[in-house]
Amino acid sequence: MDLQRLMQEAAGIVREAGALVRSLRHPQVYTKEGHANFVTEADIASQKFLLEKLGELLPEAHFFAEEQAQNKLEPGLNWIIDPIDGTTNFMRGYRPCAISVGLVQNGTGVMGLVYDLWAGELFSAVKGGGAFCDGQPIRCGEVPLENALIAFGSSPYYRERAEVTFAAVQEVFLLCGDVRRSGSAALDLCYVAAGRSDGFFEAILSPWDFCAASVILEEAGARAGSLEGPLGYEKGMAVIAGSPAVYGTLAEIARRHFARL
């Protein structure tokens, strides 16, 4: 399987899905399980388009997608898809939101594509091939923790995690340059890969939130893990990511607080 060729073809499909999403300016909104958890007809249209076109591109692959009723990581190839990461932002016109498409082979992430719907930037990587933004190589930063920008996610669908999340945020804030919260984990992770920020953590994310970006992070020289060690793609888990300059301290703080859950 020629991953580079496959990535180029998949990138075109992802950009087409982005154009479809942007054309739906006032989509119908539906409520899902969890606090303030929404899906729009744009999410549904994007996922339908991606499943159809990626299915034609790689017929042997399975799909693990956010707006799919049942998800299971199968042996072999799996596309892991978030049709809109940052749906609430999209609904409100708050810009950070993206399409995230990762490819996993026998449990290992081998390709990642994250397309910023409004900036139009495409972050991409294949395993062993480096990380890119719009075709230009990217690399994580080397900023020391005391000057670092650290992004976090607030796990808004899981309000019982708020106390440990914000305790961790406070500890990190007192050690770093500043903190950020965008509402799109996929973009937050890609910003770490590109050196625009230096670290990220969230108490729980689904595989479609971090799969594609995890490949991009690794290829950009950053580190990513969970409470138990390496990231996996079969279930939701805590996610910690950062440049080598900040990852160790960030992981120690996040794991200590999140272990209380």
C-alpha positions in Angstrom: 0.0 0.0 0.0 1.5 3.3 -1.1 0.6 5.6 1.9 1.8 8.7 0.2 -0.3 8.3 -2.8 -3.3 7.3 -0.6 -2.8 10.4 1.5 -2.8 12.7 -1.5 -6.1 11.2 -2.7 -7.6 11.2 0.7 -6.6 14.8 1.1 -8.7 15.8 -1.9 -11.7 14.0 -0.4 -11.3 15.8 2.9 -11.1 19.2 1.2 -14.3 18.3 -0.7 -16.0 17.4 2.5 -14.9 20.8 3.9 -16.5 22.6 1.0 -19.7 20.6 1.7 -19.7 21.6 5.3 -19.1 25.3 4.6 -22.0 25.3 2.2 -24.4 24.4 5.0 -24.6 27.7 6.7 -27.6 27.2 8.9 -27.8 23.4 9.5 -30.5 21.7 11.5 -29.2 20.9 15.1 -30.0 17.7 17.1 -29.1 16.8 20.7 -27.1 13.7 21.6 -26.4 12.0 25.0 -24.3 14.2 27.3 -24.3 17.8 28.5 -24.5 20.3 25.6 -23.6 17.5 23.1 -24.9 18.3 19.6 -24.8 17.0 16.1 -25.9 19.0 13.0 -27.0 18.0 9.5 -23.6 19.3 8.4 -21.9 16.6 10.6 -24.1 13.9 9.1 -23.6 15.1 5.5 -19.8 15.3 6.0 -19.7 11.8 7.5 -21.9 10.3 4.7 -19.6 11.9 2.1 -16.4 10.7 3.7 -17.7 7.2 4.2 -18.7 6.9 0.6 -15.6 8.4 -1.0 -13.0 6.9 1.4 -14.9 3.5 1.0 -14.3 3.8 -2.8 -10.7 4.7 -2.3 -9.9 1.9 0.1 -12.6 -0.8 0.0 -10.9 -3.2 2.4 -10.9 -0.6 5.3 -13.5 -0.5 8.1 -14.9 2.7 9.5 -14.9 4.0 13.1 -16.8 7.3 13.0 -18.4 9.7 15.5 -21.9 9.7 14.0 -22.1 5.9 13.6 -24.2 4.0 16.0 -21.7 1.2 16.7 -17.9 1.5 16.6 -15.3 -1.3 17.0 -11.7 -1.2 16.0 -11.4 -4.1 13.6 -8.2 -6.1 12.5 -6.5 -4.6 9.5 -7.3 -1.1 8.2 -9.7 1.3 9.9 -10.6 4.9 9.0 -11.2 6.8 12.2 -13.3 9.9 11.4 -14.6 13.0 13.0 -16.8 14.7 10.4 -16.7 18.0 12.4 -14.4 18.3 15.4 -15.7 21.4 17.3 -19.4 21.1 16.4 -20.5 23.6 19.0 -18.0 26.1 17.5 -19.3 25.4 14.0 -22.9 26.0 15.2 -22.0 29.3 16.7 -19.6 30.7 14.1 -16.7 30.4 16.5 -13.9 29.5 14.1 -11.9 26.6 15.5 -13.4 23.5 13.9 -12.0 20.8 11.6 -12.5 17.5 9.8 -10.3 14.8 11.2 -9.5 11.6 9.3 -7.0 9.0 10.6 -6.0 5.6 9.2 -5.1 2.8 11.6 -3.5 -0.4 10.5 -3.6 -3.3 13.0 -3.9 -0.9 15.9 -1.1 1.5 14.7 -1.9 5.0 13.4 -0.3 5.3 9.9 -1.9 8.4 8.4 -3.5 11.6 9.7 -5.4 14.4 8.0 -6.8 17.4 9.9 -8.5 20.1 7.8 -9.2 23.5 9.4 -12.7 24.3 8.0 -12.3 28.1 8.1 -8.5 28.7 7.9 -8.3 26.2 5.0 -5.1 24.7 6.4 -4.5 20.9 5.9 -2.3 19.2 8.5 -1.1 15.8 7.3 1.3 13.0 7.9 2.0 9.4 7.1 4.0 7.2 9.5 7.7 7.6 8.7 7.2 10.4 6.2 7.3 13.6 8.3 4.5 16.1 9.2 3.2 18.9 7.0 0.8 21.9 6.9 -0.3 22.7 3.4 2.6 20.7 2.1 5.2 22.6 4.1 7.2 20.6 6.8 6.3 21.3 10.4 8.1 20.6 13.6 7.1 20.9 17.3 8.7 23.8 19.3 11.5 23.9 21.9 10.0 26.5 24.2 10.7 25.8 27.9 7.7 25.3 30.1 8.0 28.6 31.9 7.3 30.4 28.5 5.1 27.7 27.0 1.5 27.9 25.7 -0.5 24.9 26.9 -3.9 24.1 25.5 -6.5 22.0 27.3 -9.9 20.5 26.9 -12.6 20.8 29.5 -14.4 17.5 28.7 -17.7 19.4 28.5 -19.8 16.2 28.1 -18.5 14.8 31.4 -19.1 17.5 34.1 -18.0 15.1 36.8 -14.5 15.6 35.6 -14.5 19.3 36.0 -12.8 19.4 39.5 -9.8 17.4 38.5 -9.5 19.1 35.1 -9.4 22.6 36.5 -7.1 21.6 39.3 -4.7 20.4 36.7 -5.2 23.5 34.6 -4.4 25.7 37.6 -1.2 23.8 38.4 -0.1 24.0 34.8 -1.0 27.7 34.5 1.2 28.6 37.5 4.2 26.9 35.8 3.8 27.9 32.1 3.5 31.1 30.0 -0.3 30.8 29.5 -3.1 28.4 28.8 -5.6 28.2 25.9 -9.0 26.5 25.2 -10.2 26.4 21.6 -13.0 23.7 21.6 -11.3 21.6 18.8 -8.9 19.0 20.2 -7.8 18.0 16.7 -6.6 21.5 16.0 -5.1 22.0 19.4 -3.0 18.9 18.9 -1.9 20.0 15.4 -0.9 23.3 16.8 1.5 21.5 19.1 2.9 19.6 16.1 3.4 22.9 14.3 5.1 24.7 17.2 2.2 27.2 17.6 1.6 25.9 21.1 3.6 23.5 23.2 1.3 21.1 25.0 -2.3 19.8 25.4 -4.2 17.7 27.8 -7.8 16.6 28.3 -9.4 14.1 30.8 -11.2 12.1 28.1 -11.4 12.2 24.3 -12.8 9.8 21.8 -10.5 8.1 19.2 -11.9 10.3 16.4 -10.8 13.4 18.3 -7.1 12.5 18.5 -6.4 9.7 16.0 -5.3 11.7 13.0 -3.5 14.3 15.0 -1.6 11.7 17.0 0.2 10.6 13.7 0.9 14.2 12.9 2.3 14.9 16.4 4.6 11.9 16.3 6.0 12.8 12.8 6.5 16.4 14.0 8.7 15.2 16.9 6.2 15.7 19.7 5.1 13.1 22.2 1.6 11.9 23.0 0.2 9.4 25.6 -2.5 8.6 28.1 -2.7 7.6 31.7 -1.5 4.1 31.0 1.2 4.9 28.5 0.8 5.0 24.7 -2.4 6.1 23.0 -4.8 3.5 21.6 -7.7 3.9 19.3 -10.2 1.4 20.5 -11.9 3.6 23.2 -12.1 7.0 24.8 -9.2 8.0 27.1 -7.2 10.8 28.6 -4.9 12.5 26.1 -1.6 14.3 26.9 0.6 15.7 24.3 3.6 18.1 24.1 7.0 18.9 22.8 9.9 17.1 24.5 10.6 20.3 26.4 7.3 20.2 28.3 5.8 16.7 27.9 7.3 15.1 31.0 6.1 17.7 33.5 2.7 18.0 31.7 2.2 14.3 31.8 3.1 14.0 35.5 0.6 16.7 36.4 -2.2 15.4 34.2 -1.8 11.8 35.3 -1.6 12.7 39.0 -4.9 14.6 38.8 -6.7 12.4 36.4 -5.8 9.3 38.4 -8.4 10.5 40.9 -11.3 9.8 38.4 
